Amino acid sequence: MTDSHLLRPSDLLEHWLGHRRLTRRVIEAFPDEQLFTFAPAPPMRPFGEMVWEVHGQTAYNLNGLLGGGWGEPVWERVPSADKTDLLAEWEAQTAQLERELPAFPAARYGEIKRLAWGDMLVFTAVIGAVDNEIHHRGQGIVYLRLLGITPPEFWER
Amino acid sequence: MTDSHLLRPSDLLEHWLGHRRLTRRVIEAFPDEQLFTFAPAPPMRPFGEMVWEVHGQTAYNLNGLLGGGWGEPVWERVPSADKTDLLAEWEAQTAQLERELPAFPAARYGEIKRLAWGDMLVFTAVIGAVDNEIHHRGQGIVYLRLLGITPPEFWER
């Protein structure tokens, strides 16, 4: 038993979507004029820039998972410094995830692929994008507190 | 294929241990006198208190997984405000995880259990503890930057 697999892709998707919803609420909690400018702990970036990174990394993973290959990641550092644009792209990517991830064969999470940052288990690549989202969102939550704003509750998804 | 399971417990353990090592390095990076006192974004807690919470939640999960049941979590908010104590307990828990988690039958990650915070998939409980560790560690990393300290690299595990 102990060497068999333990997780359904649908559980992974639900877990991921819960994080996406929470991150959306954290983006929304930022005042427009602070999202791409407030950087109280240099050289750390403003939260909006971190979210674009997560968006780019997630796009890279989805492209790899869904057949586009695992070449070099290509993403702009700040495609837009407008909160409405960021939220729209975030929602579009969430919708893509929800629509397309269920088609990915579960067994392939156990394959090793050559990613831009080295040979990696596909599961590790995917969960790594979720981890990076959690990591940066935690940082954004400190920024909100420094701005005197009560952040969304971590446990609500 | 798409409804089968996708992850070996050994992959989950390796993923978790990588995070434990990184969190250890973040604890080590704090000056002794700041770990339990520096709280620049009230009401957010000092990083040392957050780490004790992660330790307590992880202990609760390990106890549930390893047969001790899923009752009410019991942990002290700050069992010690000494960095050496925190690091020693952190390492002891990491060693327990490494020693005991492999014995947990993979199929049981798919069971629903009544936890203190509601009915939950065992996988969700376990990954939730890892997520909480990543979340708070991200916050600790902002604290380090605010203290003028370069944090450990997120991608090194």
Interface residues (C-beta under 8 A of the other chain):
Chain A: M1 T2 D3 S4 H5 L6 L7 R8 P9 S10 D11 L12 H15 H19 P40 A41 P42 P43 M44 P102 A103 F104 P105 A106 A107 Y109 G110 W117 L121 F123 T124 I127 D131 N132 I134 H135 H136 R137 G138 Q139 I141 V142 Y143 R145 L146 F154 W155
Chain B: M1 T2 D3 S4 H5 L6 L7 R8 P9 S10 D11 L12 H15 H19 P40 A41 P42 P43 M44 P102 A103 F104 P105 A106 A107 Y109 G110 W117 L121 F123 T124 I127 D131 N132 I134 H135 H136 R137 G138 Q139 I141 V142 Y143 R145 L146 F154 W155
